[in-house]
Amino acid sequence: MISSSHKFIFIHSPKTGGNSIQAALNEYSDDELVTSDDHQDGKERFSLKNEKFKGLVKHSGLQDYWDAMGADLDAYRIFTTIRNPFDRIVSFYFSPHRGNVVWDENEFKRFVKTVPSLETFLLLREGFFL
């Protein structure tokens, strides 16, 4: 989520409470809340669209913002939220976008290996700070 007028960027890592933050900051954002899937209600579950930066999406990472904005990124305050990693992975496992999930220990063990870590959304390529 980006606000040109207020000079902030919110990096929304999945399953960290980011929907609440984006909903609260929506009126200050350049992004538009949209629903693109059946499981989205436009209030608690939604996507984002940005006319100026079409490649940026709801869960864009810091590298995505750098790729879209380059050195202009320096003029923005950038923040994110984190969550206890154990709570986050359980939330991912039972997330509505996965359908009606029933607990299965072996499936959970396989699933854990597929979820992107929080650092995935905050990493930048080597050379960014040069």
C-alpha positions in Angstrom: 0.0 0.0 0.0 1.4 3.4 -1.0 0.4 7.0 -0.2 2.1 9.6 -2.4 0.6 12.5 -0.5 1.5 11.2 3.0 4.7 9.5 1.8 4.2 6.1 3.4 4.4 2.5 2.1 3.0 -0.4 4.0 4.5 -3.8 3.3 1.8 -6.3 3.8 3.2 -9.7 4.6 0.4 -12.3 4.5 -1.3 -13.4 7.7 0.1 -10.6 9.9 -3.0 -8.5 10.5 -2.3 -6.4 7.4 -5.9 -6.3 6.1 -6.9 -4.3 9.2 -4.1 -1.8 8.7 -4.9 -1.4 5.0 -8.6 -0.9 5.7 -7.7 1.8 8.3 -5.3 3.6 5.9 -7.3 3.2 2.8 -8.5 6.8 2.7 -4.9 8.0 2.6 -3.7 5.5 0.0 -3.3 5.8 -3.7 -4.4 2.2 -4.0 -8.0 1.1 -4.6 -9.6 -1.8 -2.7 -11.0 -4.4 -5.1 -12.5 -7.8 -4.9 -11.2 -10.3 -7.4 -12.1 -13.7 -6.0 -15.2 -15.3 -4.6 -13.7 -15.5 -1.1 -13.2 -11.8 -0.9 -15.9 -9.6 0.7 -14.3 -6.1 0.1 -14.0 -5.4 3.8 -12.0 -8.1 5.6 -10.7 -9.8 2.4 -9.7 -7.8 -0.7 -7.1 -7.1 -3.2 -5.5 -3.7 -4.1 -5.0 -2.0 -7.4 -2.8 1.0 -8.2 -3.2 2.9 -11.4 0.3 4.5 -11.3 2.2 1.3 -10.3 0.3 -1.5 -12.0 2.9 -4.1 -11.0 2.3 -3.5 -7.3 -0.2 -5.7 -5.5 -1.5 -6.2 -2.0 1.4 -8.4 -0.9 4.2 -6.7 -2.8 7.5 -6.9 -1.1 10.1 -4.1 -0.5 12.0 -5.3 -3.6 8.8 -4.8 -5.7 8.5 -1.2 -4.5 12.2 -0.6 -5.3 11.7 -2.0 -8.8 8.7 0.2 -9.4 10.0 3.4 -7.8 13.8 3.2 -7.7 15.5 5.9 -5.6 12.2 7.7 -5.1 11.6 5.1 -2.4 13.9 7.0 -0.2 11.3 9.7 0.3 8.8 7.4 1.9 8.4 6.0 5.4 8.2 2.2 5.1 6.6 0.0 7.7 5.2 -3.5 8.2 3.7 -5.7 10.8 5.0 -9.0 12.1 3.3 -11.9 13.8 4.4 -14.8 16.0 5.6 -17.3 13.3 3.8 -20.2 14.9 0.5 -18.3 14.9 1.1 -17.1 11.4 1.7 -20.6 9.9 -1.5 -22.0 11.6 -3.5 -19.1 10.3 -2.1 -19.7 6.8 -3.0 -23.4 7.1 -6.6 -22.7 8.0 -7.0 -19.6 5.8 -10.3 -19.4 3.9 -8.6 -19.2 0.6 -7.6 -22.8 1.0 -11.2 -24.0 1.4 -12.5 -26.2 4.1 -9.2 -27.5 5.6 -9.2 -30.4 8.1 -6.2 -30.9 10.4 -3.8 -33.4 9.1 -0.3 -33.6 10.7 1.5 -34.9 7.7 -0.2 -32.4 5.3 0.7 -29.6 7.8 4.4 -30.6 7.8 4.4 -30.5 4.0 2.5 -27.2 3.9 4.9 -25.5 6.3 7.7 -25.9 3.7 5.6 -24.0 1.0 4.8 -20.8 3.0 7.0 -17.8 2.2 8.8 -16.4 5.2 8.3 -12.8 6.5 11.8 -11.9 5.4 10.8 -12.7 1.8 8.7 -9.5 1.8 11.5 -7.3 3.4 14.6 -8.4 1.5 16.4 -6.4 -1.2 18.8 -7.5 -3.8 22.5 -7.1 -3.2 23.7 -3.7 -4.3 20.6 -1.7 -3.1 22.6 0.2 -0.6 25.5 1.1 -2.9 
